[in-house]
Amino acid sequence: MAAHDGDVLGTLLMRESLDHCVKCTICETFCPVSNVTPLFPGPKYVGPQAERFRVGDEPSADASLDYCSGCGICTQVCPQGVHIAEINTQARAHLKATNGVPLRDRILARPTLAGRLGTPVAPVANWTLRNRALRRLAEQTIGIHHRAPMPRFAGRTFQRWARRHTALASERRVAFFHGCGTNYYEPRLGEMTVALLEHSGIGVDVPKQDCCGLPLQSNGLFDDARAYVHRLAERLAPHARAGVDIVGTSTSCTLMLKREALEILELGDDPALRAVSERVFDICEYLLALHERGELNTDFQPLAETVTYHAPCQQQGHGIGKPAMELMALIPELEVIESDATCCGVAGTYGLKREKYDIAMDVGAGLFRQVADNGSDRAVCDSETCRWQIEHATGVKTVHPVEMLHRASGLA
């Protein structure tokens, strides 16, 4: 199938789901953004309802679309199976093509560029990101809110560590898709992931890789996102075609490779991505499958702590339940309180923007209160941007589930 034909077919399938919308407004009820601001009229209004009146070659004039955070909750709760979030994301890209993409969004959408520039000068970069005067100047000139949660550059990369690490020799192997967050900001998470897998006798290969394109997609830069996805898929595909599973610690990035790039970017005709999408797993999904097969080393030491667990929107988009909860239940003396909040609000780069920061904080307010009220020693969350948002709002150290399992395994 030609690429153009694939795009047309993907668009038709997405639009066909419109006819299943019965205007029940369940998506409106669950939408975290429309519930805190009148600037976003709701997913049904800008999605299935407005889509029926859009014409592909005409400019988009509905600016309220840009206030959709892309959390995907509307698609998850729709009883009719309408692809609401995906329709909204495609429509927002058309809006950006009409109105243009701000410089700020182009910068935020390229985390690998920021990582490569910031890592060699990490002390200076980190000081700059925490200097109040410079942050206010950045807000006025670029539009990144001066209080938005920004990660700290680690000053080293996980890729560099992986090149020096002697991989476990084992017939059972996985390829590790670590993502930008682990590579530039949380390399220790990558090291813990490798150690945890090796603790269960699994060798870990770390292919050369780049961004999955999700920030570009979220900011309406579809052509650039497609190029990033294709390049990444080409690097991971040899492992998938060899029958090797691909595991990732960023639940949003693994969802991008599993489903979103195929549906939203309409890359179903990319053979490399097809091969990868069939073999990629969220790390907790993979570890739980190991446990169910009796292959996970569960000789866990007690952790006498109380933690609050938040399943981020993108994790729930996998449709795999909450494997992190099941894994942490194996740790003796660990009390895990599950948050019933829908969203932390940050939605990748959404909550970093000047006009959306307060909305993001309002969206996450319920979660932040729960973390504080629970008296948690830590909060636990599968998404890096959500961890940074929770820690920013609550002051409570927030970690990936892998860190809890790593500590309980006596590997710390």
C-alpha positions, 0 to 999 in steps of 0.5 A: 500500500502506498504511503498516501493510501495508508494516510487516507485509510487511517483518516477514514477509519478514524472518521468512521468512529464518529458515527458511533457517538450518541452524544451521551456526554460521558467524555465531557464528564470525565474530561479533566480540562473542561472541568476546570476551565471554560476555555476548553468546551469539552472533547465531544464538542471539539471532537465528534461534533465539530469533526462532522463540519470540518473539511480537509482542505479548509483552514481550521478556526476553532482555537479552543482545540489547543486547550485539549491536553491530549490525555486520552481519557475521553477515548478510554471512557467512551462506551461507543469506542469513538476515537475522540482523543485521536480525532482531537489530536489530528484536528489540533495539528490542522489548527497548528498548520493553519495558525503556525506553531510557536517557537516555544512549542518547537523547542519543547517538542525536541527533548533530544535537542535540549538533552544534547545541548544541556548535558555537557553544561549541566551545572550551568543549565540547571542553574539557569532553569532555577534562576527566578529572574531568568525563568520570568524572562523566559516566560515573557519572551518564549512563553514557558511558565516561570514556575513550570516543573523542569527536570534537572540535567544529569550531566551524563547519559544512560547511553554512555553508561550502557556502552561501558556496561558488560551485558549479562550473557543470557539466551533470554534477552530484551531490547531496552527503549529508554526514551529521552527522559531516562537518557538525559535526566534520569539515567539512574532509572535506566541502570536500575531497570537493567539491574532488575532485569539481569537479576531475573536472568535476562540480558539487556541490549541497548540499541542506539535510539532517539525521541519517539516523536510524541512531543512533536505529535502533541504540538501538532508537528506531524511531519517531523514526528513521522520522521522521528518515529520512522528513524526510531522504528528502523533502529528497534526493528531488527530486535523485533524481527529477531523475536526479541521483546522491546521494553520501555520505562516511559509509558507514554513513549511505549504507547506511542510505538504500540498504538498512537503513531499507527493511529494518529500519525497514520503510519500503519504502512511502515513495516518497521513500526509494525514490527516494533509495535507488536513486540513493545511492552511497558516495563511493568507490563513485561515484569508482571508477565515474567512473574506470571510465568514464574520467571521474575526473581521475587525474593523481595526484602521488606520496605516499611513505607507508605507510598501513593501510586498514580497511574498516569493517563498514558499508562491507562491508555495501554489497556493493561490494567495497573501492573505496577500495583500488582508488582508492588503488592509483592513487596513485604510491608509496603503499603500502596495507596492508589490514587483515584485522581484522573490526571496530574495535569501536565500532559507532557509539555502542556502544563509547561506553557504560560497559558496552561500552567494554572489549568494543569495545576487545577487539573492535578489538584485532587491528586496533589491533595491525596499525596499530601493527605496520605502522608506518603514517604514517596509517590510512585508514577510510571511517567517521567513528566508526571513524576516531575509534576507531582514532585513540583506540586507536593514536594514529595519525592516521586519515583518510577515503580522500577525503583521500588522493585530495585530497592526491594530486590536488595540491588540499591 
